Amino acid sequence: MGGKQLGFRDYEQTTAKKRTKREKCLAEMDSVVPWQALIAFA
């Protein structure tokens, strides 16, 4: 185990979880759908 020490960025990348299709879809919906207008209309 004589490798180099991980930096913060390296650590985040190794422990980061992959985004699921659902998470990607919901993030895209948040950026496209005018939620405030829909809530006010309801």
FENSUL-V211773 format. One record per pair of residues at least 12 apart in sequence whose C-alpha atoms are under 8 Angstrom apart, sorted by the first residue. I is the first residue (numbers start at 1). J is the second residue. Records with the same first field share a line. If there is no record, write none. Layout:
I = J, J
//
This chain:
none
//
